[in-house]
Amino acid sequence: MSNVTHISADENLTPGLDAEDGKAKSYRRLIWEDDGASETATKVAVWIAEPGVYAYPPRDLEETFVVLQGEAKLRLGEGDLQDIGPGSIVRVPKGVAPWLEVLSPFRKVATVVPKP
C-alpha cells in the first residue's frame, strides 16, 4: 500500500454492507492495516455509501470515524437519533450497534480497533 492516498480515490473498492432495502450499496477501501492477524489488526479504511439505511449488529471492535462527505442520521445502540455530516467525528464503542440512515452520497474515513 502507498504511504499517500487521496480520500476521493475510488480504486480498490470492495463491497460493504448493503442497505436494508437491498437496493443501495456501500463500498470500502482499506488504507492501512497493522501487522497483526487480519481479524485482530487495527485498520484504517474509507467507507462510501449510497443513500439508504445501514444497520450493523453489535461488534467486538471500537470504531472512530470522521464524516468527509454527505449527511446521515445516526443512532448508536438505543441512543438518540443524531444528525451527522462533514466534520462530524463519531466514536462507536465495542458492543454497540451503529445504525445509519444515509441521506446523500456519504464518505467517511474510519479507524477500527478490535477488542477481543
Secondary structure, DSSP 8 states (H G I E B T S, - for coil): --S---TT---S-EE----TTSSS-EEEEEEEE-SS-TTT--EEEEEEE-SEEEE----SEEEEEEEEE--EEEEETTS--EEE-TT-EEEE-TT--EEEEE-S-EEEEEEEEE--
